[in-house]
Amino acid sequence: MIDPDYDSMADYVDVESINAYQMLLEEGKSQEEAFLIIQAKSRDNSRIPMQWDSSENAGFTVGTPWLKAGKSYPHINVENEIQGPIFTFYQDLIRLRKEMPIISEGSYKPVFEDSKQVYTFERQYEDQKLLVLNNFYATEVEIDLPAAYQNRQILLSNYEDAEVSEKILLKPYQTLAIYVN
């Protein structure tokens, strides 16, 4: 789901946003400037009803929701995504967490802590190791892979053509889990 992209302040119910809007006007901002700030920062952005389907109120309720759904619900909703890549990726994550104790019970150790682009950590459980790499940016990044993980099994990736060798090129927003048993 994306931010709701409301058209006016009348769509917001968050008291903090409403008060902030008034303060911005009192500070000399125009209505348009103040509204753009509220659109970007309002807590209501993360409080809109779950977008279950494309029906009225995004399938959240047959009544009147306390906060209306965003404009994206006709095409961004659970019903449309149920067979999509994000939903199936999360299903895989949940399945792995249930099947592999290393994921839920393994020790945690940060790796590549100096990297500004990649969040990486290692889990260990008994004789198993798991390295998880997450590129949170829209640009590729090359990583020198620790020797223990070179040419090992890819447990999970959100890209189908992922490969593991001495160096790895993480694609934009790629997540990769490498497993050593």
GUTILO-861977 format. One record per residue (C-alpha): x, y, z. Coordinates in pm, 1 decimal. Example, Ala and Ser with C-alpha at 12.3 -4.5 7.8 and 13.67 -1.06 7.14 Angstrom:
BEGIN
<rec u="1230.0" v="-450.0" w="780.0"/>
<rec u="1367.0" v="-106.0" w="714.0"/>
//
This chain:
BEGIN
<rec u="0.0" v="0.0" w="0.0"/>
<rec u="112.1" v="351.9" w="-70.3"/>
<rec u="28.1" v="677.8" w="105.2"/>
<rec u="-336.7" v="773.1" w="50.8"/>
<rec u="-274.0" v="1087.8" w="-160.6"/>
<rec u="-569.3" v="1273.9" w="-14.2"/>
<rec u="-703.7" v="1582.7" w="-191.4"/>
<rec u="-769.5" v="1811.2" w="105.9"/>
<rec u="-727.4" v="1852.3" w="479.9"/>
<rec u="-1089.8" v="1740.2" w="519.7"/>
<rec u="-968.9" v="1385.4" w="446.4"/>
<rec u="-733.3" v="1379.3" w="747.5"/>
<rec u="-854.7" v="1276.8" w="1093.4"/>
<rec u="-524.4" v="1282.2" w="1282.3"/>
<rec u="-546.9" v="1562.7" w="1539.7"/>
<rec u="-170.5" v="1613.9" w="1524.4"/>
<rec u="-187.6" v="1666.4" w="1146.9"/>
<rec u="-480.9" v="1904.9" w="1174.8"/>
<rec u="-302.9" v="2107.7" w="1444.4"/>
<rec u="24.1" v="2107.4" w="1249.2"/>
<rec u="-159.4" v="2234.6" w="941.6"/>
<rec u="-299.6" v="2528.4" w="1142.0"/>
<rec u="45.0" v="2605.1" w="1286.1"/>
<rec u="199.2" v="2601.1" w="938.4"/>
<rec u="-65.6" v="2849.0" w="818.7"/>
<rec u="2.2" v="3071.8" w="1122.1"/>
<rec u="376.0" v="3060.0" w="1039.5"/>
<rec u="298.9" v="3208.0" w="698.2"/>
<rec u="286.2" v="2899.1" w="477.4"/>
<rec u="26.5" v="2902.0" w="202.9"/>
<rec u="-253.8" v="2644.9" w="215.5"/>
<rec u="-85.2" v="2456.1" w="-68.7"/>
<rec u="256.6" v="2452.9" w="102.3"/>
<rec u="109.0" v="2346.1" w="435.9"/>
<rec u="-98.5" v="2072.8" w="272.2"/>
<rec u="206.7" v="1930.3" w="91.4"/>
<rec u="391.3" v="1909.2" w="423.7"/>
<rec u="96.4" v="1732.0" w="588.0"/>
<rec u="66.2" v="1493.2" w="292.3"/>
<rec u="428.5" v="1392.2" w="338.0"/>
<rec u="435.8" v="1364.6" w="717.5"/>
<rec u="89.0" v="1276.9" w="846.8"/>
<rec u="48.9" v="969.6" w="1065.3"/>
<rec u="-272.6" v="900.7" w="872.0"/>
<rec u="-51.6" v="780.3" w="585.8"/>
<rec u="17.2" v="463.3" w="783.7"/>
<rec u="-331.0" v="431.2" w="932.3"/>
<rec u="-553.4" v="391.7" w="629.5"/>
<rec u="-775.9" v="82.1" w="622.5"/>
<rec u="-635.9" v="-239.0" w="479.1"/>
<rec u="-704.2" v="-249.7" w="106.1"/>
<rec u="-857.9" v="-596.6" w="69.9"/>
<rec u="-1017.5" v="-552.8" w="-273.9"/>
<rec u="-1146.3" v="-297.1" w="-523.3"/>
<rec u="-1497.0" v="-269.7" w="-377.1"/>
<rec u="-1626.9" v="31.8" w="-185.4"/>
<rec u="-1409.6" v="120.0" w="115.9"/>
<rec u="-1146.2" v="-117.9" w="-25.0"/>
<rec u="-1341.9" v="-414.1" w="117.7"/>
<rec u="-1242.5" v="-305.5" w="468.9"/>
<rec u="-1597.5" v="-249.2" w="590.2"/>
<rec u="-1955.6" v="-221.5" w="467.9"/>
<rec u="-1996.7" v="66.3" w="712.9"/>
<rec u="-1821.8" v="399.6" w="717.1"/>
<rec u="-1452.0" v="365.8" w="802.0"/>
<rec u="-1304.3" v="614.9" w="1046.6"/>
<rec u="-1047.6" v="700.5" w="777.3"/>
<rec u="-1109.8" v="655.8" w="408.3"/>
<rec u="-892.0" v="430.9" w="193.3"/>
<rec u="-634.2" v="581.5" w="-37.2"/>
<rec u="-691.3" v="635.3" w="-407.3"/>
<rec u="-482.3" v="332.0" w="-499.8"/>
<rec u="-716.7" v="64.1" w="-365.0"/>
<rec u="-881.9" v="-21.5" w="-699.7"/>
<rec u="-549.9" v="-160.8" w="-826.8"/>
<rec u="-332.1" v="-202.7" w="-514.3"/>
<rec u="-511.5" v="-450.1" w="-289.8"/>
<rec u="-480.5" v="-798.2" w="-143.1"/>
<rec u="-714.4" v="-954.2" w="-398.9"/>
<rec u="-493.2" v="-834.8" w="-686.1"/>
<rec u="-169.0" v="-924.1" w="-510.9"/>
<rec u="-256.8" v="-1269.8" w="-377.6"/>
<rec u="-66.2" v="-1440.5" w="-660.6"/>
<rec u="184.4" v="-1159.6" w="-704.4"/>
<rec u="554.0" v="-1157.9" w="-621.2"/>
<rec u="533.1" v="-966.2" w="-292.1"/>
<rec u="266.7" v="-1190.2" w="-139.1"/>
<rec u="442.6" v="-1510.4" w="-244.2"/>
<rec u="778.2" v="-1374.4" w="-118.9"/>
<rec u="627.9" v="-1313.8" w="225.5"/>
<rec u="470.7" v="-1659.4" w="219.8"/>
<rec u="818.6" v="-1801.4" w="158.5"/>
<rec u="958.5" v="-1595.1" w="447.7"/>
<rec u="690.9" v="-1723.4" w="685.2"/>
<rec u="738.5" v="-2083.0" w="570.1"/>
<rec u="1115.5" v="-2065.3" w="618.7"/>
<rec u="1078.2" v="-1911.4" w="964.3"/>
<rec u="855.7" v="-2203.6" w="1066.4"/>
<rec u="1077.2" v="-2472.0" w="909.7"/>
<rec u="1425.2" v="-2347.9" w="1000.4"/>
<rec u="1515.9" v="-2276.3" w="1363.7"/>
<rec u="1818.6" v="-2073.5" w="1250.6"/>
<rec u="1582.3" v="-1798.4" w="1136.8"/>
<rec u="1387.2" v="-1762.7" w="1459.7"/>
<rec u="1638.2" v="-1889.8" w="1716.3"/>
<rec u="1981.3" v="-1830.8" w="1566.2"/>
<rec u="2224.1" v="-1577.3" w="1705.2"/>
<rec u="2238.0" v="-1240.2" w="1532.8"/>
<rec u="2554.6" v="-1059.0" w="1425.5"/>
<rec u="2571.8" v="-750.2" w="1201.7"/>
<rec u="2799.9" v="-771.1" w="897.9"/>
<rec u="2933.0" v="-487.6" w="677.3"/>
<rec u="2835.2" v="-233.6" w="943.7"/>
<rec u="3011.5" v="46.8" w="754.9"/>
<rec u="2797.5" v="3.5" w="444.2"/>
<rec u="2551.9" v="285.3" w="387.2"/>
<rec u="2362.8" v="94.2" w="119.4"/>
<rec u="2344.2" v="-265.5" w="239.6"/>
<rec u="2202.4" v="-398.0" w="566.4"/>
<rec u="2361.2" v="-736.7" w="624.1"/>
<rec u="2350.0" v="-977.4" w="914.5"/>
<rec u="2452.3" v="-1330.9" w="995.3"/>
<rec u="2261.6" v="-1588.9" w="1194.9"/>
<rec u="2418.8" v="-1898.9" w="1346.5"/>
<rec u="2242.9" v="-2198.4" w="1497.3"/>
<rec u="2431.8" v="-2513.7" w="1589.4"/>
<rec u="2642.2" v="-2592.5" w="1278.0"/>
<rec u="2430.3" v="-2381.4" w="1041.0"/>
<rec u="2498.2" v="-2030.6" w="912.5"/>
<rec u="2279.7" v="-1786.3" w="728.3"/>
<rec u="2388.8" v="-1458.1" w="570.5"/>
<rec u="2113.6" v="-1211.2" w="480.8"/>
<rec u="2192.0" v="-915.5" w="253.1"/>
<rec u="1943.5" v="-634.1" w="190.5"/>
<rec u="2005.0" v="-356.1" w="-60.3"/>
<rec u="1768.4" v="-75.8" w="40.9"/>
<rec u="1857.2" v="149.3" w="-252.9"/>
<rec u="1760.2" v="183.5" w="-619.4"/>
<rec u="2119.0" v="129.7" w="-735.8"/>
<rec u="2327.3" v="-184.3" w="-764.6"/>
<rec u="2608.1" v="-249.5" w="-519.9"/>
<rec u="2896.9" v="-495.7" w="-532.1"/>
<rec u="2985.5" v="-687.5" w="-216.0"/>
<rec u="3291.4" v="-899.0" w="-142.3"/>
<rec u="3131.7" v="-1208.7" w="4.2"/>
<rec u="3292.1" v="-1370.2" w="310.1"/>
<rec u="3467.4" v="-1697.4" w="214.8"/>
<rec u="3225.1" v="-1913.8" w="416.5"/>
<rec u="2938.1" v="-1801.5" w="191.3"/>
<rec u="3103.5" v="-1814.8" w="-150.6"/>
<rec u="2941.3" v="-2057.4" w="-394.3"/>
<rec u="2680.4" v="-2167.7" w="-139.1"/>
<rec u="2306.4" v="-2230.2" w="-151.9"/>
<rec u="2075.1" v="-1935.4" w="-207.8"/>
<rec u="1793.0" v="-1991.3" w="35.6"/>
<rec u="1585.4" v="-1692.3" w="-70.1"/>
<rec u="1600.7" v="-1402.1" w="-313.2"/>
<rec u="1350.7" v="-1159.6" w="-457.5"/>
<rec u="1530.4" v="-1189.5" w="-793.8"/>
<rec u="1519.8" v="-1520.0" w="-982.5"/>
<rec u="1864.1" v="-1494.4" w="-1141.2"/>
<rec u="2065.9" v="-1446.7" w="-820.5"/>
<rec u="2415.3" v="-1597.5" w="-816.7"/>
<rec u="2672.6" v="-1639.7" w="-541.9"/>
<rec u="3049.8" v="-1632.7" w="-598.1"/>
<rec u="3341.1" v="-1436.3" w="-446.2"/>
<rec u="3175.0" v="-1106.7" w="-528.3"/>
<rec u="2805.0" v="-1049.5" w="-548.0"/>
<rec u="2622.6" v="-774.8" w="-731.1"/>
<rec u="2309.1" v="-688.6" w="-537.7"/>
<rec u="2043.5" v="-541.4" w="-762.5"/>
<rec u="1822.1" v="-250.9" w="-657.5"/>
<rec u="1616.7" v="-344.9" w="-351.8"/>
<rec u="1743.5" v="-702.2" w="-361.8"/>
<rec u="1723.4" v="-929.1" w="-60.5"/>
<rec u="1936.7" v="-1240.6" w="-61.7"/>
<rec u="1977.6" v="-1514.1" w="200.3"/>
<rec u="2271.7" v="-1755.4" w="167.1"/>
<rec u="2261.4" v="-2075.9" w="370.4"/>
<rec u="2549.4" v="-2292.8" w="490.4"/>
<rec u="2476.0" v="-2627.3" w="652.0"/>
//
